[in-house]
C-alpha cells in the first residue's frame, strides 16, 4: 500500500527565524519543513556559522524532517544572467551554497525559483536558464540530491525546459496556485510534465490570482484537483508542503489549513 504524503510547511511563510520555524512545525504537529537560504531582504542566512548544526539537532529532537532548501534570493539576482557577467558568478555561488546547505541539513531536495528577475520571458532566457540548471543539476547529482525549478511556465515551455536541462537529477517543482496566477491550466501542466515533477509539491490558494488569507480550498485555486491529477498520473507525492502566508502570526488559520492538507493527503 502506498503511504500517504507527509505534510510540510514552508519556513519563509512562517513568523520568526529558522529556529522558530522548526519549533512552530513541531507545535503544529507537522512532519516536515522546507527552509530558505535567506540573505539580504530575505531573513537570516541559513548557512551562517553554527546555524546548520543547530537546525539539524533541533530537527532530530523535535522529529521534524528538513525537506528542502530554497534559493529565493535568486529572484533578486536573475538566474539567467548573461554568461560571464558578475551576476552569473553570483548565481553560481548561490546555487553551490543552496546545494551544500541542503546536503549538510540532510534535505534531499534543493530548488530554484524563476520569478521576478529570474522570470523566463523569452526563448533566450529559457535557453540560458536551462544551461544554468543543467550545470546545477550535475552538482546536485554529485551530492546525491535532486534539483528542482519552480516557475510559472505554460505546459509546452515547462516541458521544453525539462528536456533542455536533460539531467537525471532535475525536476520541476509543482505549485498548485502559481499556474493560476500566470493564467496557466495546472491540470494541463501536470499532464505535460508529470515525469519531471518533484516529489514535494507546494499547496496554496488565493482569489483572483492573489494569495492573501483564503483558507486552503476556499479560494479559486484547483488544489484538490491538482493533487488528485498528479496522483493519477505519477502516484502521490512524498510531501504536500503548505505555502499559504502565515507571517502575520495567525496560527489558528495555520492549524485549519494543516487539517485540510491532512484530509487531502489521506484521500
MOLINHU-V270994 format. One record per backbone hydrogen bond with DSSP energy under -0.5 kcal/mol. CO is the residue of the C=O (numbers start at 0). NH is the residue of the N-H. If there is no record, write none. Layout:
# MOLINHU-V270994
co:CO nh:NH
co:CO nh:NH
This chain:
# MOLINHU-V270994
co:5 nh:239
co:6 nh:30
co:6 nh:31
co:7 nh:241
co:8 nh:10
co:8 nh:33
co:9 nh:12
co:10 nh:13
co:12 nh:245
co:16 nh:20
co:17 nh:21
co:18 nh:22
co:19 nh:23
co:20 nh:24
co:21 nh:25
co:22 nh:26
co:23 nh:27
co:24 nh:28
co:24 nh:29
co:25 nh:28
co:30 nh:64
co:31 nh:8
co:32 nh:66
co:32 nh:67
co:33 nh:10
co:34 nh:69
co:36 nh:45
co:38 nh:41
co:42 nh:38
co:44 nh:47
co:47 nh:50
co:47 nh:51
co:49 nh:53
co:50 nh:54
co:51 nh:55
co:52 nh:56
co:53 nh:57
co:54 nh:58
co:55 nh:59
co:56 nh:60
co:57 nh:61
co:58 nh:62
co:58 nh:63
co:62 nh:64
co:64 nh:32
co:64 nh:66
co:66 nh:108
co:67 nh:34
co:68 nh:110
co:69 nh:36
co:70 nh:73
co:71 nh:74
co:72 nh:75
co:73 nh:76
co:73 nh:77
co:74 nh:116
co:77 nh:80
co:81 nh:84
co:84 nh:88
co:85 nh:89
co:86 nh:90
co:87 nh:91
co:88 nh:92
co:89 nh:93
co:90 nh:94
co:91 nh:95
co:92 nh:96
co:93 nh:97
co:94 nh:98
co:95 nh:99
co:96 nh:100
co:97 nh:101
co:98 nh:102
co:99 nh:103
co:100 nh:104
co:101 nh:105
co:101 nh:106
co:102 nh:105
co:107 nh:145
co:108 nh:68
co:109 nh:147
co:110 nh:70
co:111 nh:149
co:114 nh:117
co:115 nh:118
co:118 nh:120
co:121 nh:125
co:122 nh:126
co:123 nh:127
co:124 nh:128
co:125 nh:129
co:126 nh:130
co:127 nh:131
co:128 nh:132
co:129 nh:133
co:130 nh:134
co:131 nh:135
co:132 nh:136
co:133 nh:137
co:134 nh:138
co:135 nh:139
co:136 nh:140
co:137 nh:141
co:138 nh:142
co:139 nh:142
co:139 nh:144
co:140 nh:143
co:145 nh:109
co:146 nh:170
co:147 nh:111
co:148 nh:150
co:148 nh:172
co:149 nh:113
co:153 nh:157
co:154 nh:158
co:155 nh:159
co:156 nh:160
co:157 nh:161
co:158 nh:162
co:159 nh:163
co:160 nh:164
co:161 nh:165
co:166 nh:169
co:168 nh:146
co:170 nh:148
co:171 nh:173
co:171 nh:197
co:173 nh:201
co:174 nh:178
co:176 nh:180
co:177 nh:181
co:178 nh:183
co:179 nh:182
co:183 nh:185
co:184 nh:188
co:185 nh:189
co:186 nh:190
co:187 nh:191
co:188 nh:192
co:189 nh:193
co:192 nh:195
co:192 nh:196
co:193 nh:196
co:195 nh:171
co:198 nh:237
co:198 nh:238
co:200 nh:240
co:201 nh:175
co:201 nh:203
co:202 nh:242
co:205 nh:219
co:206 nh:209
co:209 nh:206
co:209 nh:211
co:214 nh:217
co:214 nh:218
co:220 nh:222
co:221 nh:225
co:222 nh:226
co:223 nh:227
co:224 nh:228
co:225 nh:229
co:226 nh:230
co:227 nh:231
co:228 nh:232
co:229 nh:233
co:229 nh:234
co:230 nh:234
co:237 nh:5
co:238 nh:200
co:238 nh:240
co:239 nh:7
co:239 nh:241
co:240 nh:202
co:241 nh:9
co:243 nh:245
co:245 nh:14
co:245 nh:248
co:248 nh:250
co:249 nh:253
co:250 nh:254
co:251 nh:255
co:252 nh:256
co:253 nh:257
co:254 nh:258
co:255 nh:259
co:256 nh:260
co:257 nh:261
co:258 nh:262
co:259 nh:263
co:260 nh:264
co:261 nh:265
co:262 nh:266
